[in-house]
Amino acid sequence: ASFFDIPVKDLMEAMYLGNLMGQKALGILENLDTKPPSQAADKVISRIEGLIGAVSTGVLSKAEAGGILSKILEV
């Protein structure tokens, strides 16, 4: 069976319901009250973004970045 085996009426209904659920979910997410991260969380986020940049440019290997990340997240 493939996508093209689905009757058109059923496909249209499934697409309509999927889009409706997506719109409702987006509305819920847009209405959430989120506060900005704390100063400590912002610092961690910046360091993680720096590691991602270092890996993407080849400055660090994924293994090296993983080791540094585990030290950052140690509690």
All heavy atoms as a GROMACS GRO file, in nm:
protein
  548
    1ALA      N    1   0.084  -0.118   0.000
    1ALA     CA    2   0.000   0.000   0.000
    1ALA      C    3   0.089   0.125   0.000
    1ALA      O    4   0.197   0.125   0.056
    1ALA     CB    5  -0.090   0.000   0.121
    2SER      N    6   0.040   0.228  -0.064
    2SER     CA    7   0.116   0.353  -0.069
    2SER      C    8   0.021   0.471  -0.048
    2SER      O    9  -0.100   0.454  -0.034
    2SER     CB   10   0.186   0.368  -0.204
    2SER     OG   11   0.093   0.398  -0.306
    3PHE      N   12   0.079   0.588  -0.047
    3PHE     CA   13   0.004   0.712  -0.030
    3PHE      C   14  -0.106   0.723  -0.134
    3PHE      O   15  -0.216   0.769  -0.107
    3PHE     CB   16   0.101   0.830  -0.040
    3PHE     CG   17   0.036   0.964  -0.032
    3PHE    CD1   18  -0.001   1.017   0.092
    3PHE    CD2   19   0.011   1.039  -0.145
    3PHE    CE1   20  -0.060   1.142   0.100
    3PHE    CE2   21  -0.048   1.164  -0.137
    3PHE     CZ   22  -0.084   1.215  -0.014
    4PHE      N   23  -0.078   0.677  -0.255
    4PHE     CA   24  -0.172   0.692  -0.366
    4PHE      C   25  -0.287   0.592  -0.360
    4PHE      O   26  -0.381   0.601  -0.437
    4PHE     CB   27  -0.098   0.683  -0.499
    4PHE     CG   28   0.005   0.791  -0.514
    4PHE    CD1   29   0.139   0.763  -0.500
    4PHE    CD2   30  -0.034   0.922  -0.537
    4PHE    CE1   31   0.234   0.864  -0.513
    4PHE    CE2   32   0.060   1.023  -0.550
    4PHE     CZ   33   0.194   0.994  -0.537
    5ASP      N   34  -0.279   0.495  -0.268
    5ASP     CA   35  -0.387   0.398  -0.252
    5ASP      C   36  -0.498   0.450  -0.160
    5ASP      O   37  -0.603   0.388  -0.150
    5ASP     CB   38  -0.332   0.266  -0.196
    5ASP     CG   39  -0.238   0.199  -0.294
    5ASP    OD1   40  -0.254   0.218  -0.416
    5ASP    OD2   41  -0.147   0.126  -0.248
    6ILE      N   42  -0.475   0.560  -0.092
    6ILE     CA   43  -0.574   0.615   0.000
    6ILE      C   44  -0.684   0.684  -0.082
    6ILE      O   45  -0.653   0.765  -0.170
    6ILE     CB   46  -0.510   0.718   0.096
    6ILE    CG1   47  -0.397   0.652   0.177
    6ILE    CG2   48  -0.614   0.778   0.189
    6ILE    CD1   49  -0.314   0.750   0.256
    7PRO      N   50  -0.810   0.653  -0.056
    7PRO     CA   51  -0.917   0.722  -0.128
    7PRO      C   52  -0.910   0.873  -0.106
    7PRO      O   53  -0.876   0.920   0.002
    7PRO     CB   54  -1.045   0.664  -0.066
    7PRO     CG   55  -1.004   0.534  -0.007
    7PRO     CD   56  -0.861   0.551   0.036
    8VAL      N   57  -0.941   0.949  -0.211
    8VAL     CA   58  -0.928   1.094  -0.208
    8VAL      C   59  -1.009   1.155  -0.094
    8VAL      O   60  -0.960   1.244  -0.022
    8VAL     CB   61  -0.970   1.155  -0.343
    8VAL    CG1   62  -0.973   1.306  -0.336
    8VAL    CG2   63  -0.878   1.108  -0.453
    9LYS      N   64  -1.130   1.106  -0.072
    9LYS     CA   65  -1.214   1.160   0.035
    9LYS      C   66  -1.147   1.142   0.171
    9LYS      O   67  -1.142   1.235   0.252
    9LYS     CB   68  -1.350   1.091   0.034
    9LYS     CG   69  -1.445   1.141   0.140
    9LYS     CD   70  -1.578   1.069   0.135
    9LYS     CE   71  -1.664   1.117   0.250
    9LYS     NZ   72  -1.785   1.037   0.265
   10ASP      N   73  -1.092   1.022   0.196
   10ASP     CA   74  -1.024   0.996   0.324
   10ASP      C   75  -0.898   1.081   0.337
   10ASP      O   76  -0.866   1.130   0.445
   10ASP     CB   77  -0.990   0.848   0.336
   10ASP     CG   78  -1.112   0.759   0.347
   10ASP    OD1   79  -1.220   0.811   0.382
   10ASP    OD2   80  -1.099   0.638   0.320
   11LEU      N   81  -0.826   1.096   0.229
   11LEU     CA   82  -0.704   1.177   0.230
   11LEU      C   83  -0.735   1.322   0.262
   11LEU      O   84  -0.666   1.385   0.344
   11LEU     CB   85  -0.633   1.165   0.095
   11LEU     CG   86  -0.502   1.240   0.081
   11LEU    CD1   87  -0.400   1.191   0.182
   11LEU    CD2   88  -0.449   1.224  -0.061
   12MET      N   89  -0.837   1.375   0.200
   12MET     CA   90  -0.874   1.514   0.224
   12MET      C   91  -0.918   1.534   0.370
   12MET      O   92  -0.883   1.634   0.433
   12MET     CB   93  -0.987   1.557   0.130
   12MET     CG   94  -0.946   1.558  -0.017
   12MET     SD   95  -0.807   1.668  -0.052
   12MET     CE   96  -0.882   1.825  -0.024
   13GLU      N   97  -0.993   1.439   0.423
   13GLU     CA   98  -1.037   1.450   0.563
   13GLU      C   99  -0.918   1.442   0.658
   13GLU      O  100  -0.907   1.520   0.753
   13GLU     CB  101  -1.136   1.338   0.595
   13GLU     CG  102  -1.195   1.349   0.735
   13GLU     CD  103  -1.299   1.243   0.763
   13GLU    OE1  104  -1.330   1.161   0.675
   13GLU    OE2  105  -1.348   1.242   0.876
   14ALA      N  106  -0.825   1.351   0.631
   14ALA     CA  107  -0.706   1.338   0.715
   14ALA      C  108  -0.621   1.464   0.710
   14ALA      O  109  -0.570   1.511   0.812
   14ALA     CB  110  -0.624   1.218   0.672
   15MET      N  111  -0.606   1.523   0.592
   15MET     CA  112  -0.528   1.646   0.579
   15MET      C  113  -0.596   1.761   0.652
   15MET      O  114  -0.530   1.840   0.720
   15MET     CB  115  -0.506   1.680   0.431
   15MET     CG  116  -0.411   1.585   0.362
   15MET     SD  117  -0.390   1.616   0.186
   15MET     CE  118  -0.316   1.777   0.189
   16TYR      N  119  -0.728   1.769   0.641
   16TYR     CA  120  -0.804   1.874   0.709
   16TYR      C  121  -0.785   1.862   0.861
   16TYR      O  122  -0.756   1.961   0.929
   16TYR     CB  123  -0.953   1.867   0.673
   16TYR     CG  124  -1.038   1.956   0.760
   16TYR    CD1  125  -1.043   2.093   0.738
   16TYR    CD2  126  -1.113   1.904   0.865
   16TYR    CE1  127  -1.120   2.176   0.819
   16TYR    CE2  128  -1.190   1.986   0.946
   16TYR     CZ  129  -1.194   2.121   0.922
   16TYR     OH  130  -1.268   2.203   1.003
   17LEU      N  131  -0.802   1.741   0.914
   17LEU     CA  132  -0.788   1.721   1.059
   17LEU      C  133  -0.645   1.746   1.106
   17LEU      O  134  -0.623   1.803   1.212
   17LEU     CB  135  -0.834   1.580   1.097
   17LEU     CG  136  -0.984   1.555   1.079
   17LEU    CD1  137  -1.016   1.408   1.104
   17LEU    CD2  138  -1.066   1.644   1.171
   18GLY      N  139  -0.547   1.705   1.026
   18GLY     CA  140  -0.408   1.730   1.062
   18GLY      C  141  -0.376   1.878   1.066
   18GLY      O  142  -0.310   1.926   1.159
   19ASN      N  143  -0.426   1.952   0.968
   19ASN     CA  144  -0.405   2.097   0.967
   19ASN      C  145  -0.476   2.165   1.084
   19ASN      O  146  -0.421   2.257   1.145
   19ASN     CB  147  -0.454   2.157   0.835
   19ASN     CG  148  -0.362   2.125   0.720
   19ASN    OD1  149  -0.244   2.098   0.739
   19ASN    ND2  150  -0.416   2.125   0.600
   20LEU      N  151  -0.596   2.118   1.116
   20LEU     CA  152  -0.670   2.175   1.228
   20LEU      C  153  -0.596   2.152   1.359
   20LEU      O  154  -0.582   2.245   1.440
   20LEU     CB  155  -0.811   2.113   1.235
   20LEU     CG  156  -0.903   2.165   1.343
   20LEU    CD1  157  -0.931   2.314   1.325
   20LEU    CD2  158  -1.034   2.086   1.342
   21MET      N  159  -0.544   2.032   1.379
   21MET     CA  160  -0.468   2.003   1.501
   21MET      C  161  -0.341   2.088   1.507
   21MET      O  162  -0.304   2.138   1.614
   21MET     CB  163  -0.432   1.855   1.508
   21MET     CG  164  -0.550   1.767   1.545
   21MET     SD  165  -0.504   1.596   1.572
   21MET     CE  166  -0.487   1.539   1.405
   22GLY      N  167  -0.276   2.106   1.393
   22GLY     CA  168  -0.157   2.189   1.390
   22GLY      C  169  -0.186   2.334   1.424
   22GLY      O  170  -0.111   2.398   1.498
   23GLN      N  171  -0.297   2.386   1.375
   23GLN     CA  172  -0.334   2.524   1.405
   23GLN      C  173  -0.367   2.540   1.553
   23GLN      O  174  -0.328   2.640   1.616
   23GLN     CB  175  -0.454   2.566   1.320
   23GLN     CG  176  -0.421   2.584   1.175
   23GLN     CD  177  -0.545   2.607   1.089
   23GLN    OE1  178  -0.656   2.605   1.138
   23GLN    NE2  179  -0.524   2.628   0.960
   24LYS      N  180  -0.437   2.443   1.611
   24LYS     CA  181  -0.470   2.448   1.754
   24LYS      C  182  -0.342   2.441   1.839
   24LYS      O  183  -0.326   2.516   1.934
   24LYS     CB  184  -0.565   2.335   1.793
   24LYS     CG  185  -0.702   2.349   1.733
   24LYS     CD  186  -0.776   2.466   1.794
   24LYS     CE  187  -0.917   2.474   1.740
   24LYS     NZ  188  -0.991   2.586   1.793
   25ALA      N  189  -0.252   2.352   1.800
   25ALA     CA  190  -0.126   2.338   1.875
   25ALA      C  191  -0.044   2.466   1.868
   25ALA      O  192   0.013   2.511   1.968
   25ALA     CB  193  -0.046   2.221   1.820
   26LEU      N  194  -0.038   2.527   1.751
   26LEU     CA  195   0.036   2.652   1.735
   26LEU      C  196  -0.026   2.762   1.820
   26LEU      O  197   0.046   2.839   1.885
   26LEU     CB  198   0.038   2.694   1.588
   26LEU     CG  199   0.116   2.821   1.556
   26LEU    CD1  200   0.262   2.806   1.595
   26LEU    CD2  201   0.104   2.853   1.408
   27GLY      N  202  -0.158   2.768   1.825
   27GLY     CA  203  -0.225   2.866   1.910
   27GLY      C  204  -0.192   2.848   2.056
   27GLY      O  205  -0.168   2.945   2.130
   28ILE      N  206  -0.186   2.722   2.101
   28ILE     CA  207  -0.151   2.694   2.241
   28ILE      C  208  -0.008   2.739   2.269
   28ILE      O  209   0.020   2.804   2.370
   28ILE     CB  210  -0.168   2.545   2.271
   28ILE    CG1  211  -0.317   2.508   2.269
   28ILE    CG2  212  -0.105   2.508   2.405
   28ILE    CD1  213  -0.345   2.358   2.272
   29LEU      N  214   0.084   2.706   2.178
   29LEU     CA  215   0.224   2.743   2.199
   29LEU      C  216   0.244   2.894   2.196
   29LEU      O  217   0.326   2.948   2.271
   29LEU     CB  218   0.312   2.676   2.093
   29LEU     CG  219   0.325   2.525   2.105
   29LEU    CD1  220   0.402   2.471   1.985
   29LEU    CD2  221   0.392   2.486   2.234
   30GLU      N  222   0.171   2.963   2.112
   30GLU     CA  223   0.186   3.109   2.103
   30GLU      C  224   0.133   3.179   2.228
   30GLU      O  225   0.178   3.288   2.261
   30GLU     CB  226   0.116   3.162   1.979
   30GLU     CG  227   0.187   3.128   1.851
   30GLU     CD  228   0.112   3.175   1.727
   30GLU    OE1  229  -0.010   3.200   1.735
   30GLU    OE2  230   0.178   3.186   1.622
   31ASN      N  231   0.040   3.117   2.298
   31ASN     CA  232  -0.020   3.180   2.415
   31ASN      C  233   0.052   3.148   2.545
   31ASN      O  234   0.012   3.196   2.651
   31ASN     CB  235  -0.168   3.139   2.428
   31ASN     CG  236  -0.252   3.202   2.319
   31ASN    OD1  237  -0.221   3.309   2.270
   31ASN    ND2  238  -0.358   3.134   2.280
   32LEU      N  239   0.158   3.069   2.540
   32LEU     CA  240   0.231   3.036   2.661
   32LEU      C  241   0.307   3.158   2.712
   32LEU      O  242   0.365   3.234   2.634
   32LEU     CB  243   0.332   2.923   2.635
   32LEU     CG  244   0.274   2.785   2.611
   32LEU    CD1  245   0.388   2.688   2.581
   32LEU    CD2  246   0.196   2.736   2.731
   33ASP      N  247   0.304   3.178   2.841
   33ASP     CA  248   0.384   3.284   2.901
   33ASP      C  249   0.521   3.227   2.935
   33ASP      O  250   0.535   3.146   3.026
   33ASP     CB  251   0.318   3.337   3.029
   33ASP     CG  252   0.199   3.425   3.002
   33ASP    OD1  253   0.193   3.483   2.892
   33ASP    OD2  254   0.112   3.435   3.090
   34THR      N  255   0.619   3.267   2.860
   34THR     CA  256   0.754   3.220   2.886
   34THR      C  257   0.838   3.336   2.933
   34THR      O  258   0.828   3.447   2.882
   34THR     CB  259   0.819   3.157   2.761
   34THR    OG1  260   0.817   3.253   2.656
   34THR    CG2  261   0.743   3.034   2.716
   35LYS      N  262   0.918   3.309   3.031
   35LYS     CA  263   1.006   3.414   3.082
   35LYS      C  264   1.146   3.390   3.026
   35LYS      O  265   1.182   3.278   2.992
   35LYS     CB  266   1.007   3.416   3.234
   35LYS     CG  267   1.048   3.286   3.299
   35LYS     CD  268   1.039   3.298   3.449
   35LYS     CE  269   1.084   3.166   3.512
   35LYS     NZ  270   1.076   3.169   3.656
   36PRO      N  271   1.226   3.493   3.014
   36PRO     CA  272   1.361   3.476   2.962
   36PRO      C  273   1.445   3.392   3.059
   36PRO      O  274   1.416   3.387   3.178
   36PRO     CB  275   1.414   3.619   2.952
   36PRO     CG  276   1.327   3.701   3.039
   36PRO     CD  277   1.196   3.632   3.048
   37PRO      N  278   1.547   3.324   3.008
   37PRO     CA  279   1.630   3.241   3.095
   37PRO      C  280   1.704   3.327   3.198
   37PRO      O  281   1.732   3.445   3.176
   37PRO     CB  282   1.727   3.173   2.999
   37PRO     CG  283   1.725   3.253   2.874
   37PRO     CD  284   1.592   3.321   2.870
   38SER      N  285   1.736   3.263   3.309
   38SER     CA  286   1.812   3.332   3.413
   38SER      C  287   1.952   3.362   3.361
   38SER      O  288   1.994   3.310   3.257
   38SER     CB  289   1.821   3.245   3.539
   38SER     OG  290   1.900   3.130   3.511
   39GLN      N  291   2.026   3.441   3.436
   39GLN     CA  292   2.162   3.476   3.393
   39GLN      C  293   2.250   3.351   3.386
   39GLN      O  294   2.328   3.336   3.293
   39GLN     CB  295   2.222   3.578   3.490
   39GLN     CG  296   2.354   3.633   3.446
   39GLN     CD  297   2.407   3.741   3.540
   39GLN    OE1  298   2.347   3.767   3.643
   39GLN    NE2  299   2.518   3.801   3.503
   40ALA      N  300   2.233   3.260   3.483
   40ALA     CA  301   2.313   3.137   3.483
   40ALA      C  302   2.276   3.050   3.363
   40ALA      O  303   2.364   2.994   3.297
   40ALA     CB  304   2.290   3.061   3.613
   41ALA      N  305   2.146   3.037   3.334
   41ALA     CA  306   2.103   2.956   3.220
   41ALA      C  307   2.150   3.019   3.090
   41ALA      O  308   2.191   2.948   2.997
   41ALA     CB  309   1.951   2.941   3.221
   42ASP      N  310   2.147   3.149   3.082
   42ASP     CA  311   2.192   3.219   2.962
   42ASP      C  312   2.340   3.193   2.937
   42ASP      O  313   2.384   3.176   2.823
   42ASP     CB  314   2.163   3.368   2.974
   42ASP     CG  315   2.165   3.440   2.841
   42ASP    OD1  316   2.125   3.377   2.740
   42ASP    OD2  317   2.205   3.558   2.838
   43LYS      N  318   2.418   3.187   3.044
   43LYS     CA  319   2.561   3.161   3.033
   43LYS      C  320   2.584   3.019   2.978
   43LYS      O  321   2.668   2.998   2.890
   43LYS     CB  322   2.628   3.176   3.169
   43LYS     CG  323   2.779   3.167   3.165
   43LYS     CD  324   2.840   3.177   3.303
   43LYS     CE  325   2.830   3.317   3.358
   43LYS     NZ  326   2.904   3.334   3.484
   44VAL      N  327   2.508   2.923   3.028
   44VAL     CA  328   2.520   2.785   2.981
   44VAL      C  329   2.480   2.775   2.835
   44VAL      O  330   2.547   2.709   2.754
   44VAL     CB  331   2.436   2.689   3.069
   44VAL    CG1  332   2.431   2.550   3.009
   44VAL    CG2  333   2.492   2.683   3.210
   45ILE      N  334   2.372   2.842   2.798
   45ILE     CA  335   2.325   2.841   2.659
   45ILE      C  336   2.433   2.898   2.567
   45ILE      O  337   2.462   2.843   2.461
   45ILE     CB  338   2.193   2.919   2.645
   45ILE    CG1  339   2.081   2.844   2.716
   45ILE    CG2  340   2.159   2.943   2.498
   45ILE    CD1  341   1.953   2.925   2.733
   46SER      N  342   2.496   3.008   2.608
   46SER     CA  343   2.601   3.069   2.527
   46SER      C  344   2.719   2.975   2.509
   46SER      O  345   2.776   2.965   2.400
   46SER     CB  346   2.650   3.198   2.591
   46SER     OG  347   2.548   3.294   2.593
   47ARG      N  348   2.755   2.904   2.615
   47ARG     CA  349   2.868   2.810   2.605
   47ARG      C  350   2.834   2.693   2.514
   47ARG      O  351   2.919   2.648   2.436
   47ARG     CB  352   2.907   2.762   2.744
   47ARG     CG  353   2.971   2.873   2.824
   47ARG     CD  354   3.010   2.830   2.961
   47ARG     NE  355   3.073   2.942   3.032
   47ARG     CZ  356   3.100   2.941   3.160
   47ARG    NH1  357   3.071   2.836   3.234
   47ARG    NH2  358   3.156   3.045   3.217
   48ILE      N  359   2.711   2.643   2.522
   48ILE     CA  360   2.670   2.533   2.435
   48ILE      C  361   2.670   2.579   2.290
   48ILE      O  362   2.716   2.507   2.201
   48ILE     CB  363   2.532   2.479   2.478
   48ILE    CG1  364   2.544   2.409   2.614
   48ILE    CG2  365   2.476   2.384   2.372
   48ILE    CD1  366   2.411   2.370   2.676
   49GLU      N  367   2.618   2.700   2.265
   49GLU     CA  368   2.618   2.752   2.128
   49GLU      C  369   2.761   2.768   2.077
   49GLU      O  370   2.790   2.744   1.960
   49GLU     CB  371   2.543   2.885   2.121
   49GLU     CG  372   2.394   2.869   2.136
   49GLU     CD  373   2.320   3.001   2.151
   49GLU    OE1  374   2.384   3.104   2.180
   49GLU    OE2  375   2.197   3.000   2.133
   50GLY      N  376   2.852   2.808   2.164
   50GLY     CA  377   2.993   2.820   2.127
   50GLY      C  378   3.052   2.685   2.090
   50GLY      O  379   3.129   2.673   1.993
   51LEU      N  380   3.016   2.582   2.166
   51LEU     CA  381   3.064   2.446   2.133
   51LEU      C  382   3.010   2.400   1.998
   51LEU      O  383   3.083   2.341   1.919
   51LEU     CB  384   3.022   2.347   2.242
   51LEU     CG  385   3.100   2.353   2.372
   51LEU    CD1  386   3.037   2.260   2.475
   51LEU    CD2  387   3.245   2.316   2.349
   52ILE      N  388   2.884   2.427   1.974
   52ILE     CA  389   2.825   2.388   1.845
   52ILE      C  390   2.897   2.459   1.731
   52ILE      O  391   2.928   2.397   1.628
   52ILE     CB  392   2.674   2.421   1.844
   52ILE    CG1  393   2.600   2.331   1.943
   52ILE    CG2  394   2.616   2.407   1.703
   52ILE    CD1  395   2.456   2.371   1.967
   53GLY      N  396   2.927   2.586   1.748
   53GLY     CA  397   3.001   2.660   1.647
   53GLY      C  398   3.142   2.606   1.627
   53GLY      O  399   3.189   2.595   1.513
   54ALA      N  400   3.207   2.567   1.736
   54ALA     CA  401   3.343   2.513   1.726
   54ALA      C  402   3.344   2.379   1.653
   54ALA      O  403   3.436   2.351   1.574
   54ALA     CB  404   3.404   2.499   1.865
   55VAL      N  405   3.242   2.299   1.677
   55VAL     CA  406   3.234   2.170   1.606
   55VAL      C  407   3.204   2.192   1.459
   55VAL      O  408   3.264   2.129   1.371
   55VAL     CB  409   3.128   2.078   1.672
   55VAL    CG1  410   3.100   1.957   1.586
   55VAL    CG2  411   3.173   2.036   1.812
   56SER      N  412   3.111   2.284   1.429
   56SER     CA  413   3.073   2.305   1.289
   56SER      C  414   3.186   2.365   1.207
   56SER      O  415   3.192   2.344   1.085
   56SER     CB  416   2.948   2.392   1.280
   56SER     OG  417   2.975   2.523   1.323
   57THR      N  418   3.276   2.440   1.270
   57THR     CA  419   3.389   2.496   1.196
   57THR      C  420   3.511   2.406   1.198
   57THR      O  421   3.611   2.437   1.134
   57THR     CB  422   3.428   2.635   1.251
   57THR    OG1  423   3.461   2.622   1.390
   57THR    CG2  424   3.316   2.734   1.232
   58GLY      N  425   3.504   2.297   1.274
   58GLY     CA  426   3.615   2.202   1.277
   58GLY      C  427   3.720   2.234   1.381
   58GLY      O  428   3.824   2.170   1.384
   59VAL      N  429   3.696   2.330   1.467
   59VAL     CA  430   3.792   2.363   1.572
   59VAL      C  431   3.798   2.251   1.676
   59VAL      O  432   3.905   2.218   1.726
   59VAL     CB  433   3.755   2.498   1.639
   59VAL    CG1  434   3.845   2.528   1.757
   59VAL    CG2  435   3.763   2.610   1.537
   60LEU      N  436   3.682   2.193   1.706
   60LEU     CA  437   3.674   2.081   1.800
   60LEU      C  438   3.608   1.962   1.731
   60LEU      O  439   3.522   1.980   1.644
   60LEU     CB  440   3.589   2.117   1.922
   60LEU     CG  441   3.641   2.219   2.020
   60LEU    CD1  442   3.536   2.250   2.126
   60LEU    CD2  443   3.769   2.171   2.087
   61SER      N  444   3.647   1.842   1.775
   61SER     CA  445   3.575   1.724   1.727
   61SER      C  446   3.449   1.707   1.812
   61SER      O  447   3.436   1.767   1.918
   61SER     CB  448   3.663   1.599   1.739
   61SER     OG  449   3.683   1.567   1.876
   62LYS      N  450   3.358   1.622   1.766
   62LYS     CA  451   3.237   1.598   1.843
   62LYS      C  452   3.270   1.537   1.978
   62LYS      O  453   3.207   1.567   2.079
   62LYS     CB  454   3.140   1.509   1.767
   62LYS     CG  455   3.070   1.578   1.653
   62LYS     CD  456   2.965   1.488   1.590
   62LYS     CE  457   2.894   1.562   1.478
   62LYS     NZ  458   2.789   1.479   1.418
   63ALA      N  459   3.371   1.450   1.982
   63ALA     CA  460   3.411   1.387   2.107
   63ALA      C  461   3.466   1.491   2.205
   63ALA      O  462   3.433   1.488   2.325
   63ALA     CB  463   3.514   1.279   2.081
   64GLU      N  464   3.549   1.581   2.155
   64GLU     CA  465   3.603   1.686   2.242
   64GLU      C  466   3.492   1.776   2.294
   64GLU      O  467   3.488   1.810   2.413
   64GLU     CB  468   3.705   1.771   2.165
   64GLU     CG  469   3.832   1.697   2.129
   64GLU     CD  470   3.919   1.775   2.032
   64GLU    OE1  471   3.865   1.846   1.945
   64GLU    OE2  472   4.043   1.764   2.044
   65ALA      N  473   3.400   1.814   2.207
   65ALA     CA  474   3.289   1.899   2.249
   65ALA      C  475   3.201   1.826   2.349
   65ALA      O  476   3.153   1.886   2.445
   65ALA     CB  477   3.208   1.942   2.128
   66GLY      N  478   3.181   1.695   2.330
   66GLY     CA  479   3.102   1.618   2.424
   66GLY      C  480   3.165   1.614   2.562
   66GLY      O  481   3.096   1.624   2.664
   67GLY      N  482   3.298   1.604   2.567
   67GLY     CA  483   3.368   1.604   2.696
   67GLY      C  484   3.354   1.739   2.766
   67GLY      O  485   3.329   1.745   2.886
   68ILE      N  486   3.367   1.845   2.690
   68ILE     CA  487   3.352   1.979   2.748
   68ILE      C  488   3.208   2.002   2.792
   68ILE      O  489   3.182   2.057   2.900
   68ILE     CB  490   3.395   2.088   2.647
   68ILE    CG1  491   3.545   2.075   2.617
   68ILE    CG2  492   3.363   2.227   2.698
   68ILE    CD1  493   3.594   2.160   2.502
   69LEU      N  494   3.114   1.955   2.711
   69LEU     CA  495   2.972   1.970   2.745
   69LEU      C  496   2.938   1.897   2.875
   69LEU      O  497   2.866   1.950   2.960
   69LEU     CB  498   2.884   1.920   2.630
   69LEU     CG  499   2.734   1.932   2.651
   69LEU    CD1  500   2.695   2.077   2.667
   69LEU    CD2  501   2.659   1.870   2.534
   70SER      N  502   2.993   1.778   2.893
   70SER     CA  503   2.965   1.705   3.017
   70SER      C  504   3.021   1.780   3.138
   70SER      O  505   2.961   1.778   3.245
   70SER     CB  506   3.020   1.564   3.011
   70SER     OG  507   3.161   1.565   3.005
   71LYS      N  508   3.132   1.849   3.121
   71LYS     CA  509   3.186   1.930   3.232
   71LYS      C  510   3.101   2.051   3.259
   71LYS      O  511   3.082   2.091   3.374
   71LYS     CB  512   3.330   1.971   3.200
   71LYS     CG  513   3.428   1.857   3.202
   71LYS     CD  514   3.568   1.902   3.169
   71LYS     CE  515   3.661   1.781   3.165
   71LYS     NZ  516   3.795   1.817   3.124
   72ILE      N  517   3.047   2.113   3.152
   72ILE     CA  518   2.960   2.229   3.169
   72ILE      C  519   2.834   2.191   3.246
   72ILE      O  520   2.787   2.265   3.331
   72ILE     CB  521   2.923   2.291   3.032
   72ILE    CG1  522   3.045   2.356   2.968
   72ILE    CG2  523   2.809   2.391   3.046
   72ILE    CD1  524   3.021   2.404   2.827
   73LEU      N  525   2.781   2.072   3.214
   73LEU     CA  526   2.653   2.031   3.272
   73LEU      C  527   2.666   1.958   3.405
   73LEU      O  528   2.566   1.921   3.463
   73LEU     CB  529   2.576   1.945   3.171
   73LEU     CG  530   2.540   2.015   3.040
   73LEU    CD1  531   2.470   1.919   2.947
   73LEU    CD2  532   2.454   2.136   3.065
   74GLU      N  533   2.788   1.936   3.452
   74GLU     CA  534   2.807   1.873   3.582
   74GLU      C  535   2.745   1.959   3.692
   74GLU      O  536   2.759   2.080   3.693
   74GLU     CB  537   2.956   1.854   3.613
   74GLU     CG  538   3.012   1.727   3.563
   74GLU     CD  539   3.159   1.711   3.602
   74GLU    OE1  540   3.212   1.793   3.678
   74GLU    OE2  541   3.220   1.616   3.553
   75VAL      N  542   2.678   1.893   3.780
   75VAL     CA  543   2.614   1.967   3.890
   75VAL      C  544   2.675   1.921   4.020
   75VAL      O  545   2.709   1.814   4.044
   75VAL     CB  546   2.463   1.945   3.890
   75VAL    CG1  547   2.399   2.014   4.007
   75VAL    CG2  548   2.405   1.994   3.760
   0.00000   0.00000   0.00000
